[in-house]
């Protein structure tokens, strides 16, 4: 089976507190490599590198496939002598056995998600995203779904359990298929405000407290008033309401699949006061985080 016979080769870039790097144990990969739901496309490792100054890698004989999605900043990549600049919204897809190099721009270091892949059909998934068989990069743009799925992939593979990795494998296939869809359907937007760009920017900052003026300046050329009006026209809610809902949605996901305490989840979402966070959660979901976890685990009916 392609890409499953050796330990994943990752960079030694020093991880900051907000960075993540996970390599799935080889014994577990071997166990799942023949599973009918995994064998065509299986994650071998995943990571998130924020503002990755100094990040670089030279893979001369790669024994697995590699996906890199650039969320912000810039860099460059080379495949068999062909250099290409990389900017936010670009995806790099390197195939097994093809030497390649990549590095962050020292003056504008990229923020990236990455995943090493193995499986019988990875080439087919890559072909669906790329224009040509010899291509290795494509611009798929900023889409909230991509950021959400990449983050979910990283959280899921960290569990090191068979059922979680089966889900991760299918999440990875869905993610690549979605990239292919967005690549084909990408077109100039006529809206005065690119809501998808706003959502993607907010999703990158779920661990922070964000003020409206910073959001407006980072994602549009509109005035504060027109930004709020246009955002509400397209979505039915204000930007800050949307940010709260994104945080609560992320909290629900962590309550579902991890054993983290409410205080730990609040901390991950930029709230030092877990009681304030619980009140925010209850305002959106109609119940406190502990009640949500208890009812969900018991199979109870959650509010819609």
C-alpha positions as CSV (number, residue, x, y, z in Angstrom):
1,X,0.0,0.0,0.0
2,X,1.3,3.4,-1.0
3,X,2.8,5.6,1.7
4,X,2.2,3.3,4.7
5,X,5.5,1.4,5.1
6,X,7.7,3.9,7.0
7,X,7.7,6.5,9.6
8,X,6.4,9.9,8.4
9,X,9.2,12.5,7.7
10,X,8.2,15.8,9.2
11,X,10.2,19.0,9.6
12,X,11.8,19.9,13.0
13,X,10.3,23.3,13.0
14,X,10.0,24.4,16.7
15,X,6.4,24.4,17.7
16,X,5.0,27.4,19.5
17,X,2.3,27.0,22.1
18,X,-0.5,27.3,19.5
19,X,1.2,25.0,16.9
20,X,0.4,21.3,16.6
21,X,2.1,18.3,15.1
22,X,0.8,14.7,15.3
23,X,2.3,11.5,13.7
24,X,0.0,8.5,13.9
25,X,1.9,5.4,15.3
26,X,3.0,3.1,12.6
27,X,1.4,0.1,14.3
28,X,-2.0,1.8,14.1
29,X,-1.5,2.8,10.5
30,X,-0.7,-0.8,9.5
31,X,-3.8,-2.0,11.3
32,X,-6.0,0.4,9.4
33,X,-4.2,0.3,6.0
34,X,-6.4,-2.7,4.8
35,X,-9.7,-1.4,6.2
36,X,-12.1,-0.9,3.4
37,X,-13.0,2.6,4.6
38,X,-9.4,3.7,4.9
39,X,-7.2,1.9,2.4
40,X,-7.7,4.3,-0.5
41,X,-6.8,7.5,1.4
42,X,-5.5,7.4,5.0
43,X,-3.9,10.2,7.1
44,X,-0.5,9.4,8.5
45,X,0.1,12.6,10.4
46,X,-1.2,16.2,10.5
47,X,-0.2,19.6,11.9
48,X,-0.9,23.3,12.2
49,X,2.0,25.8,12.0
50,X,1.0,29.4,12.7
51,X,3.2,32.3,11.4
52,X,5.9,29.7,10.7
53,X,9.0,31.8,10.5
54,X,12.0,29.7,9.5
55,X,9.9,26.7,8.4
56,X,11.5,24.8,5.5
57,X,11.8,21.2,4.3
58,X,13.7,19.3,1.7
59,X,12.2,15.8,1.0
60,X,14.5,14.1,-1.5
61,X,12.8,10.6,-1.5
62,X,9.4,11.0,0.1
63,X,7.6,7.8,0.9
64,X,4.2,9.3,1.4
65,X,2.0,12.0,-0.1
66,X,1.7,15.5,1.4
67,X,-1.0,18.2,1.5
68,X,-0.2,21.7,2.6
69,X,-2.9,24.4,2.8
70,X,-1.8,28.0,3.3
71,X,-4.2,30.1,5.4
72,X,-2.1,33.3,5.6
73,X,1.3,34.7,4.8
74,X,3.3,33.3,1.9
75,X,6.2,31.0,0.9
76,X,7.5,29.1,-2.0
77,X,7.7,25.5,-3.2
78,X,9.7,23.5,-5.7
79,X,9.0,20.2,-7.4
80,X,11.7,18.7,-9.6
81,X,13.3,22.1,-10.4
82,X,10.1,24.1,-10.8
83,X,9.6,26.9,-8.2
84,X,6.2,28.3,-7.4
85,X,5.2,31.2,-5.0
86,X,2.6,30.2,-2.4
87,X,0.1,32.6,-0.9
88,X,-3.0,32.4,1.2
89,X,-5.7,30.1,-0.2
90,X,-3.2,28.0,-2.1
91,X,-2.9,24.2,-1.6
92,X,0.2,22.2,-2.3
93,X,-0.1,18.5,-3.2
94,X,3.1,16.6,-3.3
95,X,3.1,13.0,-4.5
96,X,5.0,10.0,-3.1
97,X,8.4,9.5,-4.6
98,X,8.7,13.0,-6.2
99,X,11.5,15.2,-4.6
100,X,10.3,18.6,-3.4
101,X,11.2,21.5,-1.3
102,X,9.2,24.3,0.4
103,X,9.8,27.2,2.7
104,X,8.0,30.0,4.4
105,X,8.7,33.6,3.3
106,X,11.1,35.1,6.0
107,X,9.4,38.5,5.6
108,X,5.8,37.2,5.6
109,X,5.9,33.6,7.0
110,X,3.0,31.4,6.2
111,X,0.4,29.9,8.5
112,X,-0.4,26.3,7.3
113,X,-2.2,23.1,7.9
114,X,-0.6,20.0,6.6
115,X,-1.3,16.3,6.4
116,X,0.8,13.3,5.3
117,X,-1.2,10.7,3.4
118,X,-1.0,7.1,2.3
119,X,-3.4,4.9,0.4
120,X,-4.2,3.3,-3.0
121,X,-6.2,6.2,-4.5
122,X,-4.4,9.4,-3.2
123,X,-3.2,10.2,-6.7
124,X,-6.8,10.2,-7.9
125,X,-7.9,12.6,-5.2
126,X,-4.9,14.9,-6.1
127,X,-5.8,14.7,-9.8
128,X,-9.3,15.9,-9.0
129,X,-7.9,19.1,-7.4
130,X,-5.0,19.9,-9.8
131,X,-5.2,21.0,-13.4
132,X,-2.5,18.7,-14.8
133,X,-0.8,15.5,-13.7
134,X,2.5,17.3,-13.4
135,X,1.0,20.2,-11.3
136,X,1.6,20.4,-7.6
137,X,-0.3,23.6,-6.5
138,X,-3.7,25.1,-7.0
139,X,-5.5,28.1,-5.6
140,X,-8.7,27.0,-3.9
141,X,-9.3,30.2,-1.9
142,X,-10.5,30.8,1.6
143,X,-13.5,28.7,2.6
144,X,-14.8,28.2,6.2
145,X,-15.5,24.5,5.4
146,X,-11.8,23.9,4.6
147,X,-10.5,25.5,7.8
148,X,-13.1,23.7,9.9
149,X,-12.4,20.3,8.3
150,X,-8.6,20.6,8.6
151,X,-8.9,21.5,12.2
152,X,-11.3,18.7,12.8
153,X,-8.9,16.3,11.1
154,X,-6.1,17.4,13.4
155,X,-8.2,17.0,16.5
156,X,-9.5,13.6,15.4
157,X,-6.1,12.0,14.5
158,X,-4.8,13.1,17.9
159,X,-7.1,10.5,19.6
160,X,-5.1,7.5,18.3
161,X,-8.1,5.3,18.2
162,X,-9.3,3.1,15.3
163,X,-12.8,4.6,15.1
164,X,-11.5,8.1,15.2
165,X,-9.0,7.4,12.4
166,X,-11.7,5.8,10.2
167,X,-13.6,9.1,10.6
168,X,-10.4,11.1,9.9
169,X,-9.7,9.1,6.7
170,X,-13.2,9.9,5.3
171,X,-12.9,13.5,6.5
172,X,-9.7,13.8,4.5
173,X,-11.4,12.4,1.4
174,X,-14.3,14.7,1.8
175,X,-11.9,17.6,2.3
176,X,-10.0,16.8,-0.9
177,X,-13.2,16.4,-2.8
178,X,-14.4,19.8,-1.5
179,X,-11.1,21.4,-2.6
180,X,-11.7,20.0,-6.1
181,X,-15.3,21.4,-6.1
182,X,-14.2,24.8,-5.0
183,X,-11.3,24.8,-7.5
184,X,-13.8,24.2,-10.3
185,X,-16.5,26.6,-9.2
186,X,-14.2,29.4,-8.1
187,X,-15.3,32.7,-9.8
188,X,-15.4,36.4,-9.1
189,X,-17.8,37.4,-6.5
190,X,-20.1,40.3,-7.1
191,X,-21.0,40.9,-3.4
192,X,-19.6,44.0,-1.8
193,X,-18.5,41.9,1.1
194,X,-16.9,38.4,0.8
195,X,-18.6,36.7,3.7
196,X,-16.6,33.5,3.2
197,X,-13.4,35.4,3.7
198,X,-14.7,37.0,6.9
199,X,-15.7,33.6,8.2
200,X,-12.4,32.0,7.4
201,X,-10.6,34.9,9.1
202,X,-12.7,34.5,12.2
203,X,-12.2,30.7,12.3
204,X,-8.5,31.2,12.5
205,X,-9.0,33.3,15.6
206,X,-11.4,31.2,17.7
207,X,-8.7,31.1,20.4
208,X,-8.6,34.9,20.5
209,X,-10.8,37.9,21.6
210,X,-11.4,39.9,18.4
211,X,-12.8,43.4,18.2
212,X,-14.9,44.6,15.3
213,X,-12.6,47.3,14.0
214,X,-9.8,44.8,13.6
215,X,-12.1,42.4,11.7
216,X,-13.3,45.1,9.4
217,X,-9.8,46.3,8.6
218,X,-8.5,42.8,7.9
219,X,-11.2,41.5,5.7
220,X,-12.7,44.4,3.7
221,X,-12.5,48.0,2.4
222,X,-15.9,49.0,3.8
223,X,-16.7,51.3,6.6
224,X,-17.6,49.9,10.0
225,X,-21.3,50.8,9.4
226,X,-21.5,49.3,5.9
227,X,-19.6,46.2,6.9
228,X,-22.1,45.4,9.6
229,X,-25.1,46.2,7.4
230,X,-23.8,44.1,4.5
231,X,-22.8,41.2,6.7
232,X,-26.2,41.1,8.4
233,X,-27.9,41.4,5.0
234,X,-26.1,38.3,3.7
235,X,-26.2,36.2,6.9
236,X,-29.0,37.5,9.1
237,X,-26.7,38.1,12.0
238,X,-24.0,40.6,13.1
239,X,-20.3,39.7,12.7
240,X,-19.9,39.5,16.5
241,X,-22.9,37.2,16.8
242,X,-21.4,35.0,14.1
243,X,-18.1,34.9,16.0
244,X,-19.9,33.8,19.2
245,X,-21.7,31.1,17.3
246,X,-18.5,29.8,15.7
247,X,-16.9,29.6,19.2
248,X,-19.9,27.8,20.6
249,X,-20.0,25.4,17.6
250,X,-16.3,24.6,18.2
251,X,-17.0,24.1,21.9
252,X,-19.8,21.6,21.1
253,X,-17.4,19.7,18.9
254,X,-14.8,19.5,21.7
255,X,-17.4,18.5,24.2
256,X,-18.5,15.7,21.9
257,X,-15.2,14.1,21.0
258,X,-12.8,15.0,23.9
259,X,-12.7,14.7,27.7
260,X,-11.5,18.3,28.1
261,X,-13.1,20.2,31.0
262,X,-15.3,23.2,30.4
263,X,-12.6,25.5,31.8
264,X,-10.0,24.0,29.4
265,X,-12.4,24.4,26.4
266,X,-13.1,28.0,27.4
267,X,-9.4,28.7,27.6
268,X,-8.9,27.3,24.1
269,X,-11.5,29.7,22.8
270,X,-10.0,32.8,24.4
271,X,-12.1,33.0,27.5
272,X,-10.2,33.1,30.9
273,X,-13.5,33.1,32.8
274,X,-15.3,29.7,32.3
275,X,-18.4,31.1,34.0
276,X,-18.8,33.9,31.4
277,X,-18.1,31.3,28.7
278,X,-20.8,29.0,30.1
279,X,-23.3,31.8,30.1
280,X,-22.5,32.6,26.5
281,X,-22.8,28.9,25.6
282,X,-26.2,28.7,27.3
283,X,-27.4,31.8,25.5
284,X,-26.7,30.2,22.1
285,X,-27.5,26.5,22.9
286,X,-30.2,26.9,25.5
287,X,-28.3,24.8,28.1
288,X,-25.0,24.9,30.0
289,X,-21.9,23.1,28.5
290,X,-22.0,20.3,31.2
291,X,-25.7,19.7,30.5
292,X,-25.0,19.6,26.7
293,X,-22.3,16.9,27.3
294,X,-24.5,14.9,29.7
295,X,-27.5,14.9,27.4
296,X,-25.4,14.2,24.2
297,X,-23.7,11.3,25.8
298,X,-27.0,9.9,27.0
299,X,-28.5,10.2,23.5
300,X,-31.0,12.9,24.6
301,X,-32.7,15.2,22.2
302,X,-30.7,18.5,21.8
303,X,-32.3,21.8,21.1
304,X,-32.5,22.8,17.4
